[in-house]
Amino acid sequence: MTYSQTKPVLLNDDQMRNYITDGYIKLDYSVPAEVHEAIAVKLDRMLELGPNLGNNVLPHAPEFRHILNAPEVRGALVSLLGSDYIEHPHRYCHNMAPFDKPPEDIAAAVGQRSHQDSYTPMARPRQHYPRYARIIYYPRDTPVLHGPTHVTPGTQFNKRVTEEDRAMAMPMEGPAGSLWITHFDVVHAAGVNLSDATRHMIKFIYIRRTEPQAPSWNCDSERWQNPANVEASYDNEVAWSHMWDWMCGKSDRCESFRSAAANDADVSELTAALSDEDVHGSLAAIRQLAVPKPAAAGEAVSALVELLNKDHQAVRAAATYALATIGEAAIDTLVTRVKEAGSAGWEDGAQATWNEGTVHLLDEAHALAGMGAPAVCALIELLDSTDEWTRINAAFALGEIESAAA
């Protein structure tokens, strides 16, 4: 069968929603079992005869094309990245030999390996919008005993990996041919191979070429709703609905949340509910603070900006998109904070998240980007700042706004 000539099988709304909430989905597809074994045999031979071929693993085992061109796989990539998606030249076979001396605490060992990948080429910013996707594929049966990749659901907006994230890693186990597609920034880790055979996991990277103009999946409704089965530990609806609206190509990326939310609560009571000890309670309060009465918008903004960049990772992500939802009333405060971060100077640690591997831009920049057109003029003015870090964040935000900033 020539898979590339077969019509792609697109994802449905439920699959898309689970990708947005959890940062990954497992994909069912139809490829003969002998294809998986042929790939595994060639990988065994590669490692037996010489070094890992890295990016050249695909030409070494061209049978991979049967996997990557399967209609369900192509359809998932079209759904997530658009019909003109690009296959990145970087790919890699992550092989894991059996452990001679397994660690005593397997869960702790997996947790310590938890990380977010760096981009290729390096020194690129983390991107909340799903512009990059990673395929994870096993050619042979990979139960927990074989040390599969683990993932921490809902961590794709993280600025760092927390101890809580490490403790919540879940195994991506499955039979031969198992395949997942993940958000590039979701926290993940290698398992511990307790079997007597080498485990192969191969990753492929794909990129969105153009911004979405309309849903590219089988979309029955453009209104966001939380999926029935969410593996993410925290309800981050204000961020999830924003990603959905972006993928639907809406000019107002806060439309779903703003139109569905109604808030008559007292803002002072909501701000009092923001607590480091009660993450779920804080997230519930943030969801209401995202749609304050106009007279209380300033108070809501003042409370939300204090949660940016440094708080619990789910809380800071929710606060970011709550501020985007509030919109124009938050612009001046966010712009002031971007200026202050720039004037703090490189030596004072304001840019501690800048490194060769990845760049973590300010949550304020993500919030301004999330507003879209209303923030464009303020961001353009920031490009004239004498502080490099301020200009970097402004340029990033304008790039995230895309066509609305033209």
C-alpha atoms as a printed R data frame, in Angstrom:
    type eleno elety resid chain resno       x      y      z
1   ATOM     1    CA   MET     A     1   0.000  0.000  0.000
2   ATOM     2    CA   THR     A     2   1.235  3.499 -0.828
3   ATOM     3    CA   TYR     A     3   0.241  5.239  2.384
4   ATOM     4    CA   SER     A     4   1.160  8.733  1.218
5   ATOM     5    CA   GLN     A     5  -1.552  8.505 -1.445
6   ATOM     6    CA   THR     A     6  -4.239  7.531  1.055
7   ATOM     7    CA   LYS     A     7  -6.543 10.247  2.357
8   ATOM     8    CA   PRO     A     8  -5.485 11.398  5.864
9   ATOM     9    CA   VAL     A     9  -7.717 10.346  8.751
10  ATOM    10    CA   LEU     A    10  -8.242 13.522 10.753
11  ATOM    11    CA   LEU     A    11  -8.616 13.800 14.522
12  ATOM    12    CA   ASN     A    12 -11.991 14.614 16.048
13  ATOM    13    CA   ASP     A    13 -12.897 17.272 18.618
14  ATOM    14    CA   ASP     A    14 -12.390 14.970 21.603
15  ATOM    15    CA   GLN     A    15  -8.911 13.962 20.477
16  ATOM    16    CA   MET     A    16  -7.944 17.567 19.871
17  ATOM    17    CA   ARG     A    17  -9.235 18.616 23.277
18  ATOM    18    CA   ASN     A    18  -7.263 15.874 24.992
19  ATOM    19    CA   TYR     A    19  -4.110 16.934 23.145
20  ATOM    20    CA   ILE     A    20  -4.633 20.495 24.363
21  ATOM    21    CA   THR     A    21  -5.324 19.538 27.987
22  ATOM    22    CA   ASP     A    22  -2.786 16.755 28.467
23  ATOM    23    CA   GLY     A    23  -0.091 17.694 25.971
24  ATOM    24    CA   TYR     A    24  -0.227 14.373 24.114
25  ATOM    25    CA   ILE     A    25  -2.465 11.693 22.612
26  ATOM    26    CA   LYS     A    26  -1.951  8.038 21.774
27  ATOM    27    CA   LEU     A    27  -2.752  7.245 18.153
28  ATOM    28    CA   ASP     A    28  -4.272  4.060 16.765
29  ATOM    29    CA   TYR     A    29  -3.255  3.294 13.186
30  ATOM    30    CA   SER     A    30  -3.054  0.331 10.829
31  ATOM    31    CA   VAL     A    31   0.374 -0.885  9.724
32  ATOM    32    CA   PRO     A    32   1.291 -4.596  9.421
33  ATOM    33    CA   ALA     A    33   3.170 -6.069 12.380
34  ATOM    34    CA   GLU     A    34   6.040 -7.176 10.140
35  ATOM    35    CA   VAL     A    35   6.850 -3.527  9.405
36  ATOM    36    CA   HIS     A    36   7.487 -2.825 13.104
37  ATOM    37    CA   GLU     A    37   9.703 -5.908 13.416
38  ATOM    38    CA   ALA     A    38  11.650 -5.014 10.262
39  ATOM    39    CA   ILE     A    39  12.397 -1.598 11.778
40  ATOM    40    CA   ALA     A    40  13.421 -3.152 15.102
41  ATOM    41    CA   VAL     A    41  15.806 -5.590 13.400
42  ATOM    42    CA   LYS     A    42  17.503 -2.769 11.503
43  ATOM    43    CA   LEU     A    43  17.870 -0.754 14.710
44  ATOM    44    CA   ASP     A    44  19.412 -3.775 16.439
45  ATOM    45    CA   ARG     A    45  21.856 -4.102 13.554
46  ATOM    46    CA   MET     A    46  22.700 -0.394 13.608
47  ATOM    47    CA   LEU     A    47  23.664 -0.513 17.272
48  ATOM    48    CA   GLU     A    48  25.536 -3.785 16.838
49  ATOM    49    CA   LEU     A    49  27.744 -2.546 14.004
50  ATOM    50    CA   GLY     A    50  28.447  1.032 14.946
51  ATOM    51    CA   PRO     A    51  27.309  4.244 16.562
52  ATOM    52    CA   ASN     A    52  23.754  5.521 16.735
53  ATOM    53    CA   LEU     A    53  23.096  7.160 13.366
54  ATOM    54    CA   GLY     A    54  21.102 10.006 14.885
55  ATOM    55    CA   ASN     A    55  19.356 12.035 12.183
56  ATOM    56    CA   ASN     A    56  20.260  9.344  9.634
57  ATOM    57    CA   VAL     A    57  18.127  6.698 11.316
58  ATOM    58    CA   LEU     A    58  15.323  7.333  8.810
59  ATOM    59    CA   PRO     A    59  17.335  6.459  5.665
60  ATOM    60    CA   HIS     A    60  18.840  3.526  7.571
61  ATOM    61    CA   ALA     A    61  15.343  2.099  8.081
62  ATOM    62    CA   PRO     A    62  13.143  3.472  5.271
63  ATOM    63    CA   GLU     A    63  10.302  1.306  6.592
64  ATOM    64    CA   PHE     A    64   9.678  4.192  8.971
65  ATOM    65    CA   ARG     A    65   7.866  5.816  6.042
66  ATOM    66    CA   HIS     A    66   5.097  3.240  6.386
67  ATOM    67    CA   ILE     A    67   4.562  4.547  9.919
68  ATOM    68    CA   LEU     A    68   4.915  8.260  9.236
69  ATOM    69    CA   ASN     A    69   2.769  8.128  6.088
70  ATOM    70    CA   ALA     A    70  -0.007  6.033  7.595
71  ATOM    71    CA   PRO     A    71  -3.297  7.896  7.009
72  ATOM    72    CA   GLU     A    72  -4.016  8.144 10.740
73  ATOM    73    CA   VAL     A    73  -0.561  9.571 11.488
74  ATOM    74    CA   ARG     A    74  -0.646 12.051  8.614
75  ATOM    75    CA   GLY     A    75  -4.188 12.979  9.575
76  ATOM    76    CA   ALA     A    76  -3.152 13.666 13.158
77  ATOM    77    CA   LEU     A    77  -0.277 15.876 11.996
78  ATOM    78    CA   VAL     A    78  -2.593 17.764  9.637
79  ATOM    79    CA   SER     A    79  -5.092 18.202 12.475
80  ATOM    80    CA   LEU     A    80  -2.493 19.536 14.896
81  ATOM    81    CA   LEU     A    81  -0.140 21.458 12.580
82  ATOM    82    CA   GLY     A    82  -2.075 22.221  9.415
83  ATOM    83    CA   SER     A    83  -1.997 20.588  5.991
84  ATOM    84    CA   ASP     A    84   1.342 22.208  5.104
85  ATOM    85    CA   TYR     A    85   3.257 20.897  8.117
86  ATOM    86    CA   ILE     A    86   7.014 20.319  7.851
87  ATOM    87    CA   GLU     A    87   9.027 17.273  8.877
88  ATOM    88    CA   HIS     A    88  12.024 18.478 10.907
89  ATOM    89    CA   PRO     A    89  15.396 16.941  9.900
90  ATOM    90    CA   HIS     A    90  16.141 16.025 13.510
91  ATOM    91    CA   ARG     A    91  15.127 12.555 14.646
92  ATOM    92    CA   TYR     A    92  16.744 10.067 16.984
93  ATOM    93    CA   CYS     A    93  16.612  6.484 18.198
94  ATOM    94    CA   HIS     A    94  16.686  6.537 21.991
95  ATOM    95    CA   ASN     A    95  17.839  3.035 22.805
96  ATOM    96    CA   MET     A    96  18.107  1.824 26.385
97  ATOM    97    CA   ALA     A    97  20.065 -1.276 27.326
98  ATOM    98    CA   PRO     A    98  19.011 -3.312 30.377
99  ATOM    99    CA   PHE     A    99  20.272 -1.907 33.671
100 ATOM   100    CA   ASP     A   100  23.129 -3.888 35.212
101 ATOM   101    CA   LYS     A   101  22.210 -2.515 38.626
102 ATOM   102    CA   PRO     A   102  18.689 -1.063 38.705
103 ATOM   103    CA   PRO     A   103  18.063  1.840 41.088
104 ATOM   104    CA   GLU     A   104  16.314  0.967 44.329
105 ATOM   105    CA   ASP     A   105  13.637  3.601 43.846
106 ATOM   106    CA   ILE     A   106  12.435  3.328 40.239
107 ATOM   107    CA   ALA     A   107   9.913  6.180 40.502
108 ATOM   108    CA   ALA     A   108  12.546  8.535 41.918
109 ATOM   109    CA   ALA     A   109  14.982  7.592 39.155
110 ATOM   110    CA   VAL     A   110  12.371  8.355 36.492
111 ATOM   111    CA   GLY     A   111  11.510 11.612 38.236
112 ATOM   112    CA   GLN     A   112  15.102 12.773 38.222
113 ATOM   113    CA   ARG     A   113  15.239 12.285 34.467
114 ATOM   114    CA   SER     A   114  12.164 14.422 33.844
115 ATOM   115    CA   HIS     A   115  12.913 17.306 31.500
116 ATOM   116    CA   GLN     A   116  11.709 19.459 28.640
117 ATOM   117    CA   ASP     A   117  13.585 19.123 25.360
118 ATOM   118    CA   SER     A   118  15.625 21.912 23.834
119 ATOM   119    CA   TYR     A   119  14.817 23.010 20.325
120 ATOM   120    CA   THR     A   120  16.944 22.383 17.235
121 ATOM   121    CA   PRO     A   121  18.522 24.766 16.364
122 ATOM   122    CA   MET     A   122  19.086 25.836 19.945
123 ATOM   123    CA   ALA     A   123  18.333 29.096 21.786
124 ATOM   124    CA   ARG     A   124  14.691 29.178 20.685
125 ATOM   125    CA   PRO     A   125  11.814 30.304 22.927
126 ATOM   126    CA   ARG     A   126   9.313 27.922 24.468
127 ATOM   127    CA   GLN     A   127   5.983 28.252 22.669
128 ATOM   128    CA   HIS     A   128   2.635 27.657 24.312
129 ATOM   129    CA   TYR     A   129   0.856 27.467 20.973
130 ATOM   130    CA   PRO     A   130   1.296 23.983 19.471
131 ATOM   131    CA   ARG     A   131   3.692 24.843 16.674
132 ATOM   132    CA   TYR     A   132   5.985 21.841 17.245
133 ATOM   133    CA   ALA     A   133   4.931 18.235 17.733
134 ATOM   134    CA   ARG     A   134   6.929 15.150 18.645
135 ATOM   135    CA   ILE     A   135   6.160 11.597 17.552
136 ATOM   136    CA   ILE     A   136   7.221  8.874 19.998
137 ATOM   137    CA   TYR     A   137   7.240  5.380 18.492
138 ATOM   138    CA   TYR     A   138   8.139  1.907 19.754
139 ATOM   139    CA   PRO     A   139   8.796 -0.832 17.163
140 ATOM   140    CA   ARG     A   140   8.558 -3.594 19.800
141 ATOM   141    CA   ASP     A   141   6.388 -4.315 22.819
142 ATOM   142    CA   THR     A   142   7.320 -1.797 25.515
143 ATOM   143    CA   PRO     A   143   5.642 -2.531 28.842
144 ATOM   144    CA   VAL     A   144   6.723 -0.716 32.009
145 ATOM   145    CA   LEU     A   145   9.364 -3.406 32.604
146 ATOM   146    CA   HIS     A   146  11.175 -2.249 29.443
147 ATOM   147    CA   GLY     A   147  11.504  1.374 30.577
148 ATOM   148    CA   PRO     A   148   9.139  3.304 28.295
149 ATOM   149    CA   THR     A   149   9.148  7.071 28.086
150 ATOM   150    CA   HIS     A   150   7.133  8.685 30.881
151 ATOM   151    CA   VAL     A   151   5.121 11.890 30.514
152 ATOM   152    CA   THR     A   152   3.678 14.358 33.026
153 ATOM   153    CA   PRO     A   153   0.280 15.378 31.623
154 ATOM   154    CA   GLY     A   154  -0.576 19.059 31.381
155 ATOM   155    CA   THR     A   155   2.976 20.403 31.745
156 ATOM   156    CA   GLN     A   156   3.384 21.813 28.233
157 ATOM   157    CA   PHE     A   157   3.119 25.415 29.509
158 ATOM   158    CA   ASN     A   158   5.781 24.926 32.202
159 ATOM   159    CA   LYS     A   159   8.781 27.193 32.590
160 ATOM   160    CA   ARG     A   160  10.565 24.552 34.636
161 ATOM   161    CA   VAL     A   161  10.197 21.000 35.898
162 ATOM   162    CA   THR     A   162   8.982 20.889 39.490
163 ATOM   163    CA   GLU     A   163   9.268 18.134 42.074
164 ATOM   164    CA   GLU     A   164   5.526 17.677 41.758
165 ATOM   165    CA   ASP     A   165   5.899 17.129 38.003
166 ATOM   166    CA   ARG     A   166   8.576 14.507 38.605
167 ATOM   167    CA   ALA     A   167   6.332 12.606 41.001
168 ATOM   168    CA   MET     A   168   3.419 12.556 38.522
169 ATOM   169    CA   ALA     A   169   5.241 11.014 35.546
170 ATOM   170    CA   MET     A   170   3.132  8.349 33.803
171 ATOM   171    CA   PRO     A   171   4.505  5.519 31.606
172 ATOM   172    CA   MET     A   172   3.716  5.599 27.890
173 ATOM   173    CA   GLU     A   173   3.642  1.829 27.586
174 ATOM   174    CA   GLY     A   174   2.201 -0.269 24.802
175 ATOM   175    CA   PRO     A   175   2.570 -3.102 22.285
176 ATOM   176    CA   ALA     A   176   4.776 -3.075 19.209
177 ATOM   177    CA   GLY     A   177   3.945 -0.115 16.985
178 ATOM   178    CA   SER     A   178   2.620  2.089 19.798
179 ATOM   179    CA   LEU     A   179   2.763  5.744 18.814
180 ATOM   180    CA   TRP     A   180   2.074  9.013 20.608
181 ATOM   181    CA   ILE     A   181   2.086 12.606 19.404
182 ATOM   182    CA   THR     A   182   3.089 15.155 22.044
183 ATOM   183    CA   HIS     A   183   3.381 18.887 22.467
184 ATOM   184    CA   PHE     A   184   7.094 19.567 22.166
185 ATOM   185    CA   ASP     A   185   7.375 21.214 25.601
186 ATOM   186    CA   VAL     A   186   5.541 18.614 27.698
187 ATOM   187    CA   VAL     A   187   7.653 17.218 30.570
188 ATOM   188    CA   HIS     A   188   8.854 13.674 29.900
189 ATOM   189    CA   ALA     A   189  11.502 11.183 31.022
190 ATOM   190    CA   ALA     A   190  13.082  7.861 30.114
191 ATOM   191    CA   GLY     A   191  12.025  4.900 32.209
192 ATOM   192    CA   VAL     A   192  14.225  2.190 33.720
193 ATOM   193    CA   ASN     A   193  14.785 -0.941 31.645
194 ATOM   194    CA   LEU     A   194  14.423 -3.957 33.913
195 ATOM   195    CA   SER     A   195  14.111 -6.450 31.060
196 ATOM   196    CA   ASP     A   196  16.836 -8.445 29.314
197 ATOM   197    CA   ALA     A   197  16.448 -6.684 25.950
198 ATOM   198    CA   THR     A   198  17.390 -3.273 24.576
199 ATOM   199    CA   ARG     A   199  14.447 -0.894 24.277
200 ATOM   200    CA   HIS     A   200  14.107  1.296 21.196
201 ATOM   201    CA   MET     A   201  12.126  4.564 21.190
202 ATOM   202    CA   ILE     A   202  12.335  6.717 18.097
203 ATOM   203    CA   LYS     A   203  11.301 10.354 18.028
204 ATOM   204    CA   PHE     A   204  10.401 12.488 15.018
205 ATOM   205    CA   ILE     A   205   9.734 16.228 15.085
206 ATOM   206    CA   TYR     A   206   7.152 18.118 13.033
207 ATOM   207    CA   ILE     A   207   6.529 21.858 12.701
208 ATOM   208    CA   ARG     A   208   3.586 24.059 11.835
209 ATOM   209    CA   ARG     A   209   4.427 26.202  8.816
210 ATOM   210    CA   THR     A   210   1.541 28.711  8.855
211 ATOM   211    CA   GLU     A   211  -0.828 30.052 11.480
212 ATOM   212    CA   PRO     A   212  -4.250 28.407 11.608
213 ATOM   213    CA   GLN     A   213  -7.079 30.082  9.736
214 ATOM   214    CA   ALA     A   214  -9.752 27.496 10.549
215 ATOM   215    CA   PRO     A   215  -9.918 24.083 12.240
216 ATOM   216    CA   SER     A   216  -7.839 21.537 10.312
217 ATOM   217    CA   TRP     A   217  -9.469 18.510 11.992
218 ATOM   218    CA   ASN     A   218 -12.986 17.037 11.873
219 ATOM   219    CA   CYS     A   219 -14.508 19.856 13.900
220 ATOM   220    CA   ASP     A   220 -18.169 19.645 14.894
221 ATOM   221    CA   SER     A   221 -18.125 22.683 17.198
222 ATOM   222    CA   GLU     A   222 -15.728 25.598 17.541
223 ATOM   223    CA   ARG     A   223 -16.812 26.209 21.132
224 ATOM   224    CA   TRP     A   224 -14.380 24.914 23.736
225 ATOM   225    CA   GLN     A   225 -15.442 22.456 26.400
226 ATOM   226    CA   ASN     A   226 -13.268 20.453 28.756
227 ATOM   227    CA   PRO     A   227 -13.003 16.827 27.581
228 ATOM   228    CA   ALA     A   228 -14.591 14.082 29.654
229 ATOM   229    CA   ASN     A   229 -11.287 12.371 30.436
230 ATOM   230    CA   VAL     A   230  -8.466 14.722 31.401
231 ATOM   231    CA   GLU     A   231  -5.163 13.359 32.688
232 ATOM   232    CA   ALA     A   232  -3.697 16.768 33.568
233 ATOM   233    CA   SER     A   233  -3.696 17.248 37.319
234 ATOM   234    CA   TYR     A   234  -5.152 20.768 37.303
235 ATOM   235    CA   ASP     A   235  -8.060 22.406 35.520
236 ATOM   236    CA   ASN     A   236  -6.464 25.067 33.344
237 ATOM   237    CA   GLU     A   237  -9.527 25.840 31.245
238 ATOM   238    CA   VAL     A   238  -8.618 29.492 30.752
239 ATOM   239    CA   ALA     A   239  -5.357 28.427 29.035
240 ATOM   240    CA   TRP     A   240  -6.819 25.385 27.264
241 ATOM   241    CA   SER     A   241  -9.711 27.300 25.716
242 ATOM   242    CA   HIS     A   242  -7.233 29.938 24.502
243 ATOM   243    CA   MET     A   243  -5.169 27.294 22.673
244 ATOM   244    CA   TRP     A   244  -8.356 25.881 21.148
245 ATOM   245    CA   ASP     A   245  -9.448 29.276 19.841
246 ATOM   246    CA   TRP     A   246  -5.994 29.826 18.334
247 ATOM   247    CA   MET     A   247  -6.135 26.435 16.595
248 ATOM   248    CA   CYS     A   248  -9.613 27.305 15.306
249 ATOM   249    CA   GLY     A   249  -8.114 30.401 13.663
250 ATOM   250    CA   LYS     A   250 -10.195 32.867 15.662
251 ATOM   251    CA   SER     A   251  -9.002 36.457 15.764
252 ATOM   252    CA   ASP     A   252 -10.188 36.629 19.385
253 ATOM   253    CA   ARG     A   253  -8.344 33.799 21.091
254 ATOM   254    CA   CYS     A   254 -10.263 34.311 24.319
255 ATOM   255    CA   GLU     A   255 -13.705 34.042 22.731
256 ATOM   256    CA   SER     A   256 -14.639 30.616 24.064
257 ATOM   257    CA   PHE     A   257 -13.809 31.361 27.678
258 ATOM   258    CA   ARG     A   258 -15.119 34.911 27.701
259 ATOM   259    CA   SER     A   259 -18.436 33.952 26.117
260 ATOM   260    CA   ALA     A   260 -19.037 30.979 28.415
261 ATOM   261    CA   ALA     A   261 -17.945 32.556 31.702
262 ATOM   262    CA   ALA     A   262 -20.226 34.663 33.862
263 ATOM   263    CA   ASN     A   263 -18.880 36.180 37.057
264 ATOM   264    CA   ASP     A   264 -20.780 38.090 39.696
265 ATOM   265    CA   ALA     A   265 -18.317 37.197 42.458
266 ATOM   266    CA   ASP     A   266 -16.612 39.852 44.549
267 ATOM   267    CA   VAL     A   267 -13.062 40.391 43.259
268 ATOM   268    CA   SER     A   268 -11.714 41.020 46.755
269 ATOM   269    CA   GLU     A   269 -13.019 37.638 47.854
270 ATOM   270    CA   LEU     A   270 -11.493 35.986 44.808
271 ATOM   271    CA   THR     A   271  -8.073 37.530 45.380
272 ATOM   272    CA   ALA     A   272  -8.217 36.379 48.996
273 ATOM   273    CA   ALA     A   273  -8.724 32.832 47.692
274 ATOM   274    CA   LEU     A   274  -5.366 32.861 45.881
275 ATOM   275    CA   SER     A   275  -3.201 30.606 48.014
276 ATOM   276    CA   ASP     A   276   0.026 28.659 47.588
277 ATOM   277    CA   GLU     A   277  -1.498 25.915 49.728
278 ATOM   278    CA   ASP     A   278  -4.633 25.426 47.606
279 ATOM   279    CA   VAL     A   279  -3.788 25.193 43.910
280 ATOM   280    CA   HIS     A   280  -7.230 23.970 42.886
281 ATOM   281    CA   GLY     A   281  -8.862 26.816 44.808
282 ATOM   282    CA   SER     A   282  -6.496 29.336 43.237
283 ATOM   283    CA   LEU     A   283  -7.271 28.080 39.754
284 ATOM   284    CA   ALA     A   284 -11.004 28.325 40.429
285 ATOM   285    CA   ALA     A   285 -10.522 31.917 41.569
286 ATOM   286    CA   ILE     A   286  -8.388 32.764 38.530
287 ATOM   287    CA   ARG     A   287 -11.091 31.487 36.199
288 ATOM   288    CA   GLN     A   288 -13.466 34.020 37.717
289 ATOM   289    CA   LEU     A   289 -10.888 36.798 37.879
290 ATOM   290    CA   ALA     A   290 -10.473 36.420 34.106
291 ATOM   291    CA   VAL     A   291 -13.930 37.934 33.570
292 ATOM   292    CA   PRO     A   292 -14.307 40.664 36.208
293 ATOM   293    CA   LYS     A   293 -16.877 43.405 36.132
294 ATOM   294    CA   PRO     A   294 -15.358 46.443 34.341
295 ATOM   295    CA   ALA     A   295 -15.108 48.463 37.546
296 ATOM   296    CA   ALA     A   296 -13.120 45.694 39.229
297 ATOM   297    CA   ALA     A   297 -10.754 44.930 36.332
298 ATOM   298    CA   GLY     A   298  -7.875 46.919 37.831
299 ATOM   299    CA   GLU     A   299  -8.041 45.013 41.103
300 ATOM   300    CA   ALA     A   300  -8.147 41.698 39.244
301 ATOM   301    CA   VAL     A   301  -5.138 42.653 37.131
302 ATOM   302    CA   SER     A   302  -3.127 43.671 40.197
303 ATOM   303    CA   ALA     A   303  -3.753 40.288 41.787
304 ATOM   304    CA   LEU     A   304  -3.086 38.218 38.687
305 ATOM   305    CA   VAL     A   305   0.239 39.809 37.716
306 ATOM   306    CA   GLU     A   306   1.683 38.779 41.077
307 ATOM   307    CA   LEU     A   307   1.239 35.151 40.021
308 ATOM   308    CA   LEU     A   308   3.340 35.454 36.859
309 ATOM   309    CA   ASN     A   309   6.769 33.907 36.280
310 ATOM   310    CA   LYS     A   310   7.280 32.491 39.742
311 ATOM   311    CA   ASP     A   311   4.232 30.714 41.142
312 ATOM   312    CA   HIS     A   312   2.969 27.144 40.808
313 ATOM   313    CA   GLN     A   313   3.326 26.279 37.107
314 ATOM   314    CA   ALA     A   314  -0.383 25.644 36.495
315 ATOM   315    CA   VAL     A   315  -1.270 28.811 38.405
316 ATOM   316    CA   ARG     A   316   1.129 31.059 36.500
317 ATOM   317    CA   ALA     A   317  -0.099 29.677 33.160
318 ATOM   318    CA   ALA     A   318  -3.721 30.253 34.161
319 ATOM   319    CA   ALA     A   319  -2.931 33.778 35.354
320 ATOM   320    CA   THR     A   320  -1.196 34.495 32.041
321 ATOM   321    CA   TYR     A   321  -4.269 33.691 29.987
322 ATOM   322    CA   ALA     A   322  -6.656 35.229 32.503
323 ATOM   323    CA   LEU     A   323  -4.835 38.519 31.874
324 ATOM   324    CA   ALA     A   324  -5.086 37.954 28.129
325 ATOM   325    CA   THR     A   325  -8.832 37.409 28.579
326 ATOM   326    CA   ILE     A   326  -9.222 40.650 30.554
327 ATOM   327    CA   GLY     A   327  -7.571 42.405 27.636
328 ATOM   328    CA   GLU     A   328  -7.059 46.150 27.336
329 ATOM   329    CA   ALA     A   329  -7.433 46.858 31.061
330 ATOM   330    CA   ALA     A   330  -4.287 44.796 31.664
331 ATOM   331    CA   ILE     A   331  -2.044 46.256 28.944
332 ATOM   332    CA   ASP     A   332  -0.475 49.156 30.868
333 ATOM   333    CA   THR     A   333   0.391 46.993 33.871
334 ATOM   334    CA   LEU     A   334   1.872 44.237 31.710
335 ATOM   335    CA   VAL     A   335   3.902 46.707 29.636
336 ATOM   336    CA   THR     A   336   5.292 48.294 32.802
337 ATOM   337    CA   ARG     A   337   6.407 44.905 34.065
338 ATOM   338    CA   VAL     A   338   8.117 44.062 30.762
339 ATOM   339    CA   LYS     A   339   9.998 47.369 30.999
340 ATOM   340    CA   GLU     A   340  10.972 46.671 34.616
341 ATOM   341    CA   ALA     A   341  12.262 43.208 33.721
342 ATOM   342    CA   GLY     A   342  14.420 44.713 30.993
343 ATOM   343    CA   SER     A   343  15.852 47.460 33.163
344 ATOM   344    CA   ALA     A   344  16.775 44.954 35.879
345 ATOM   345    CA   GLY     A   345  19.796 44.017 33.791
346 ATOM   346    CA   TRP     A   346  21.289 40.698 32.761
347 ATOM   347    CA   GLU     A   347  23.567 40.551 35.773
348 ATOM   348    CA   ASP     A   348  20.672 40.716 38.234
349 ATOM   349    CA   GLY     A   349  19.155 37.430 37.096
350 ATOM   350    CA   ALA     A   350  16.132 38.859 35.323
351 ATOM   351    CA   GLN     A   351  17.180 36.789 32.328
352 ATOM   352    CA   ALA     A   352  18.130 33.654 34.247
353 ATOM   353    CA   THR     A   353  15.823 31.697 31.960
354 ATOM   354    CA   TRP     A   354  17.927 32.610 28.924
355 ATOM   355    CA   ASN     A   355  20.330 29.815 28.014
356 ATOM   356    CA   GLU     A   356  21.807 28.054 25.023
357 ATOM   357    CA   GLY     A   357  19.108 25.392 25.006
358 ATOM   358    CA   THR     A   358  15.861 27.313 25.322
359 ATOM   359    CA   VAL     A   359  14.561 30.762 26.128
360 ATOM   360    CA   HIS     A   360  11.723 31.251 28.596
361 ATOM   361    CA   LEU     A   361  10.053 34.522 27.736
362 ATOM   362    CA   LEU     A   362   8.153 36.532 30.317
363 ATOM   363    CA   ASP     A   363   4.611 35.470 31.147
364 ATOM   364    CA   GLU     A   364   3.727 39.122 30.558
365 ATOM   365    CA   ALA     A   365   4.801 38.706 26.928
366 ATOM   366    CA   HIS     A   366   2.620 35.618 26.539
367 ATOM   367    CA   ALA     A   367  -0.325 37.492 28.063
368 ATOM   368    CA   LEU     A   368   0.105 40.447 25.699
369 ATOM   369    CA   ALA     A   369   0.436 38.085 22.760
370 ATOM   370    CA   GLY     A   370  -2.726 36.321 23.846
371 ATOM   371    CA   MET     A   371  -4.705 39.558 23.603
372 ATOM   372    CA   GLY     A   372  -3.931 39.880 19.933
373 ATOM   373    CA   ALA     A   373  -4.625 43.151 18.099
374 ATOM   374    CA   PRO     A   374  -5.359 45.345 21.177
375 ATOM   375    CA   ALA     A   375  -1.766 44.901 22.392
376 ATOM   376    CA   VAL     A   376   0.008 45.555 19.098
377 ATOM   377    CA   CYS     A   377   0.617 49.304 19.481
378 ATOM   378    CA   ALA     A   378   1.986 48.952 23.007
379 ATOM   379    CA   LEU     A   379   4.306 46.140 21.903
380 ATOM   380    CA   ILE     A   380   5.592 48.140 18.937
381 ATOM   381    CA   GLU     A   381   6.512 50.966 21.304
382 ATOM   382    CA   LEU     A   382   8.474 48.494 23.432
383 ATOM   383    CA   LEU     A   383  10.664 47.720 20.430
384 ATOM   384    CA   ASP     A   384  12.238 51.164 20.953
385 ATOM   385    CA   SER     A   385  13.382 50.265 24.475
386 ATOM   386    CA   THR     A   386  17.069 50.582 25.235
387 ATOM   387    CA   ASP     A   387  16.858 47.284 27.171
388 ATOM   388    CA   GLU     A   388  17.524 44.208 25.080
389 ATOM   389    CA   TRP     A   389  15.424 41.845 27.203
390 ATOM   390    CA   THR     A   390  12.416 44.156 26.841
391 ATOM   391    CA   ARG     A   391  12.847 44.259 23.061
392 ATOM   392    CA   ILE     A   392  13.218 40.479 22.878
393 ATOM   393    CA   ASN     A   393   9.964 39.931 24.740
394 ATOM   394    CA   ALA     A   394   8.118 42.527 22.664
395 ATOM   395    CA   ALA     A   395   9.342 41.010 19.396
396 ATOM   396    CA   PHE     A   396   8.337 37.540 20.574
397 ATOM   397    CA   ALA     A   397   4.839 38.701 21.521
398 ATOM   398    CA   LEU     A   398   4.334 40.411 18.164
399 ATOM   399    CA   GLY     A   399   5.447 37.238 16.417
400 ATOM   400    CA   GLU     A   400   2.950 35.195 18.418
401 ATOM   401    CA   ILE     A   401   0.148 37.584 17.463
402 ATOM   402    CA   GLU     A   402   1.093 36.944 13.828
403 ATOM   403    CA   SER     A   403  -1.314 38.311 11.191
404 ATOM   404    CA   ALA     A   404  -3.103 40.562 13.678
405 ATOM   405    CA   ALA     A   405   0.202 42.412 14.146
406 ATOM   406    CA   ALA     A   406   0.725 42.983 10.417
